[in-house]
Structures are given as C-alpha cells and as structure tokens.
C-alpha cells in the first residue's frame, strides 16, 4: 500500500507537497476504507487549477523508469516547475510492502534523467546513488555482490538495473524488493476526459470493445450498464473476420460506439479497467482523475461502491460534493486539496465528526479549512 508521498519542483508543485494517507482517525464505521491504519479509499476535492491531475501524474512518474508499462510521454513534456530555482524534481514514496516499510526517493531533471536514488526497507539502506557526486552506486541486497556498481547511464534506474541484472538470494529483504516492483507494475492511472488516457499496467493501448468480447464479458458488461441506468441489450455481430459490439434493438444491431453517449463511453472505459481490477494481483493501486465527470451523482456512488468491492487501494479526484457522505466513506478518506497542501476532512476542522453528521452540508457551509 502507498502510505505517504511527497513531491517538489514538478509541474505545479514548487515547494514540497505532501500527501499523507496514514493520518487517520479511529472511526467505527466504514472500516474497510482504512487498512492497517492507511487510507485505502480516498476522494480528493479541490477547485480547478489546484493540481489534482498533476498529483496523479506525480504519483505515476515512478512507472516511467521502473516499468515497461505505458507512460504517455506527452503528459510529462512540461516537467519542472516554472517558478522553482531548483535544478531537480524530487519524489519520495513510502509504502507498506509485506508488513515492511519501504521508502524510495529519487531526483530527476526531466522525465528520463535520474540524478539521485535511495531505497530503504525498515530504515536500512539497500541501494543508493548520487550522480552529483559519483556514478558509483552502493548496493547491499544479497546476491548483488558481483554486480558492477558504476552506472554512468543517467536514464537507467539503479533499482531497475539491480532487478534485471541480479540473481537475488531468497530472503525477506529481497522478496520485499521484488514485491515492491510488483506493486509499481500494478499501478494504474486513467481518465476519460480529454480522451481515454492511461498510465501503467498495460504496455500498449487496447481496443475497449475488442477486449470485452475477447474476455467473454459481453453479458456481464450488459448487466453492469443496466445496473448503472443504461437500459440496453448487447450482442456481438460478425462482419467478415471482425466481431463488433452492438446494441440490440429487437433484433436490429447498431454498432455500440456509433450511438453511445459520452457517459456510456466513460462507463465502458471504467468497465474495461474493472475487468482487470477483479483479477487478483493485476492492479495494486488505482488513481482515476475526474472519475465521475460524465456521471449522475447516483452513478458516482455506484462506481465508488464497485471499486470498494475490489479491495484495491484507490484515489479518485472529483468535483461532485454529493459523494461526501459518511454512508459511502468516512471523514479521514475525503481530502481537500489546495495549491500548497492537502488534508482530510477529519484534519480540517476542530470539531469532532460523527457518523450522523451531514459532512457534505458542513463542507458547503465552509466548516473545513486547510489553508
């Protein structure tokens, strides 16, 4: 699980920006939204331009140099903060992996060029390089004794180099190291606004309808759409050597994407990834930007409930205040974001919040403030 994240000098983040998921309260309701004292289900609110999307991009910068998954390079063309005098963007992640605290921090001057890396497990340094001083790395993982530690290629991550060029002995530290990589490889970011963009998990784009057909999930997708309020029947029509997902109007098929609304297309994208969320160990962490941009508020609630069923740690950004309810999550799972800070509702008021409180009404009345 992701415990804590900080970033500075990246896109809209000039000074250090900290997103802390372990600052929780002991609420006795919606307990599954917090696991091991860490927020498992988070919703982020904030005005336009505060950096909600950039927070997601910052969190997923890590997949660019540690995995071979999709990175969508155009999203990182503007990298460093325009106002900062610092030469590097700094990232620091704290994870809970196999009950061990894993901290990984690195500095970059652009999307590809890595200047500094440090990796620790339970406070013990296991990998370190600072190219401002030397290209020589320090590596303490068992099984790397004969590994060359001079790493002049600044576009090659020390951690990825270790993973791909070592036969690690079987011990707790090495297993945690490999499970850390599994977590990173399972991170997924997607959004449906401004096109169907995603980061992580897959190495290339996949046609949504073809994937649903291939997995044999057309009937389940039909059930999902009807549950979401899109009354329809679906069928697959064969044209030459191609199968086309279609709406069934009493025997008359019409290709699905020719008449599907924006909301239905957004639901299709969500279902596409939901298939993978339902696969055990496929996705470890999910970030959906403006997750309900095309949804009615009741449908937004349904989507959150579907995500909760998967057990996957997720972070969603939204402007829909109707989701702020103790029936859905709890005050330490709703976050208010400003340009310089982000805190949960529970940490944004001196009042004691209880299950019976209408926290949406309190939010609209200005009862919470993190500035």
N, C-alpha and C positions, 0 to 999 in steps of 0.2 A: 504494500500500500504506500501511496505517497503521504508523507507526514507533513512536510514543510518545503516551501520553495521560495527562493529569492532571486531577483534579477536587477541589474543596473546597467545603464548605458545601452539599452536595447530598445529600438523604436521609440515609443512614447515614454519609456521609463528612464528618466535621467538619474535620479538618486535611487538608492536601494529600495526596492518594493518587495514586501514580504507577504506571502500567502500561507497562513498557518492553519493547518487542519487538525491540530491536536489540542487547540484551546477550546475544549468542550465543557458542557455542564452536565450534571448528573440527572437529567430529566428521566422520569419514569414512563414516558410514552414515546412511541416510535423508536424503540431501542435499536432496531435493525439498521437505522440510518447512521449509527455510530458503531464502529467495530474496534475493539482494543483501544478505546479512548480516542480514535481517529475518525473524523467525519468521512462517511462512506458515500453519502448522497448530498451534494451541495448545489444550491441555486444562487447565482450571482446577479444582483441588480445594480444598475448604475445608469446615469444619464449618457446620452450619446457623446462619444469622444473621450470618455474617461480611460479607455484602454482595455475593455473586456476582451475584444478579439485579439489584441496584442498579447494579453496574458496567456491566452491559449497558444498563440504562436511561440511565445517564450518558453512555455512548458514543453512544447514539442520540438524545440530546437535540437534537443538531445538525440532525436532519432536520425538526424541528418548525418552524424558522424559515427554513431554506434550501430546502425542497422542498414539494411539494403532496401528498406521499405520506401514507399512513395514520400517525397519530401516537398513537392510543389515549389520549386526554386523561386518562382516569381513572387511568392509571398515574402521572401527574405531578401529581395533586391535592395530595399532600404533597410539597413541593418542597425547601425549605430545611431544613438540619439543625437539629433542635430544641435542641441544646446550643450551637450556634455564636452568637457575638456579632456576627458579620459580617452585613452587610446584603445581600450578593450571593453567589450561587453562581458559582464561577469554573471555566471549562473551557479546556483548552489541548490542541490536536491538532497532531501533527507527521506529515506524510505524505511519501511519495516518489511524485511525480507526474511522469511523463516524465523521469525521472532528476533532477528538481529537488526540493529540499527546500521543502515548503510548510508554513507554520505559521499556524494560525488559532486565535485565542483570543478569548473573549468572557465577559462577566459578565451575569448576569440576576438579577432579584429574584423572578421567578416564571417559569412556563413560557413566557409570551408577552412579557414586558417585558425588553428588551435595553438595558443601560446602557453597555456598552463593547464595541468590536470592534477587532481589529487583524489584518491579513492581510499576510503577507510571503512572498516567493519568494526563496530563496537569500540570506536576510538583508536583502533590500531591501523596505522598507515600501511597499505599494501601496494600502492602504486603512486608514483609522483614524478612529475617532470615540470620544469620551469625553463622554457626556452629563452627567456630573457637573460638567463644566467648560463645555461648549458643545454646541449642537445642530449646529454646523458640522463637517462631515467633511473629511478630507484624502483625495483620490483621485489616484493617479498613473498609472493604466492609460491607455495611448494609446487615444484615441477617446472619452475622458470629459471632454475639455476644456470642453465646453459644458453639462455635467451640473450641475444645481442641487445644491449640496452642503449645504444646510440641511435637516436631516432631523429634524423635531420628533416624528414618529410613532415612539414607542419600541417599538412592536410590529412595525415594519418593519426587517428586517435591512439594513444598509448593503450587504452583498455581494449580497443578492438584488435590492436596488434597482438596483445597478450592472448586474447581469446583464440585468434586464428593461427597462432604460431607456437602454441604450447600444448603439451600433454600434461594437464594438471593432475596432481595426485588427488585421491579421494579423501577429502576431509571437510570439516564444517565450513571453513573459510572459502575453499574453492567451490563447494556446492552453492554457497550463498552468492558467490561471484557469478556463477553460471545462471542461477535463478534470477539474479539482478538483470542479466541480459534478457532472459525470458520475459521479464516484466516490461522492459523497454520495447522489445519486439512486439509486445501485445498492446501497446498504447495506440489509441485511435482518436483522431480529431476529425470532425466533419461538420459541414453546414450546407444548407440547401439554398440560402440566399446568395446572390451573385454567382450562380452556377453550382453544380454539385462538386465541391472541393473537399478533398480529404488528405490527411497526413497519417502515415503509419499503416501497419498490419499488412496491407497488400502492396505488391511491388509495381503493379500497373493497374490502370483503370479497367473496370469490368462493366459490361452492359447489364443494367439492373434487371430487366425483364428476362434476359437470357439466363442469368444466374438463378433467378427464382424458378424458372422452368427446369433448369438442369438439376437443381436440388430437389425437385419433386414437391415444391411447396406452393403450387398454384391454389390448391383448395384451402390450405392454411392461410394464404395471403387474402383470399376472398373472405374468409371468416374474420380476419383482422380488420379489413376495410369496413365490413358491415358493423363490426363492434365499434369502430371509430366513427360511425354515422354515414359512411358512404355506401348506400344501398346498391348492391350490384351483384351480377353473376359474371364469372370469368370462364374463359375457355382458351385453349391453345389451338390455333389454326395453322395448318401446314401449307406453306407456299413454296413449291419446288423443294429445295433441301433446307429451308429455313422454317423455324417454328416462331409464330408471332403471338404474343399475349394479347388477348382481345376481350372487350366487354361482350356479353351475350345478351342481345335484346330479342328474346323469344325466338332464338334460332338464327338471328341475323347478327353476325360478328362485325364489330368495328374495332380496329387496332387501338389498344389501350392508350398509348401516348398521343394519339391524334385528338382525343377529346377529353383527356384527364385534366382536371383543374390544377392550378398551382398547388393548392392544398393537398390534393390527391397525389401529385407527383412528389411532394415533400414527404408524405406518408410512405410512398414507395421506397424512397431513399432510406427512411428510417427502418422500414421492414427489411430491406437489403442488409443493413448492418445488424439488425435484431437477430437475423439468422445466425450470424457469427457470435453475437453475444450469448446466444443459447448454447453454443458449442463450448464445452468445458475447456478452460485454459487457452482459448483462442484470443480473447481480449482481456487485458488486465486492468486497463484504465481508460475511461471514456470522457471526452470533452466535446460537447455539442454547442456551437456558437449560435445564438438566437434560435434555440431549439424549436420554439413554437411561433415563429414569425408568420406562418400561414395557418395557424390553428385557432379554432374557437377555444375559449378558456376551459370548457369541459373536456375537450380533446387533449389539451395540455396536461390536465390532471391524469388522464388515461395513459399518456406517454410516460409520465413520471412513474406511475404505478407499474407499468410494464418493465421499466428499467430497474425498479427496485426488486422485482422478481428474479432478475438475473444474478443479483448479488455482487455485480461488478461495481467497483468504485467509480463514481461519475461526478462530473462538474458540468452544469448547464448555465448558460447565460440567457437572460430574458428581460423583457420589459413588462411582462404580464403580472400585475400585482395580485390578481385573483389566485395565483398559486401560493401566495404567502398565507399558509394555514397550518395550524397545529394538527389538523386532521391528516395532512399529507406528509410533512416532515416535522421539524422542531426548530426553535429559535437559534440554536447553535449550528444549524445547517443552511440557514439563509444568510447570505453575505451582502453587505452594502459596499460598493466599490467607488472610490473617488480617485483622482489622478495620483495622489500620493500614498494612499492607504486603502486597506480592505479589512473589514472586521464583520463578525457575525452579528445578528440582531441581539443575541444574548450579551455581547460585549459592547453594544452601542447604546445602552441605557443603564441607569442606576436602579431601575425598577425590577422587581422580582417577577419574571414572566412565568405564567402558569398555563396549563393545558387549556383552560377555559377562556383565556384571553383571545380577543379578536386581533391578532397581530397585524393583519392587513389594514384594519381600521387605524390601529396605532401608527403604522408606517405612513399612511396617507395624512395623518394628523401631525406628522413631524416629531413623533416621540423618540425617534432614533437618530443619532448623530455620531459620526466617526471622524469628522474633520478635526 
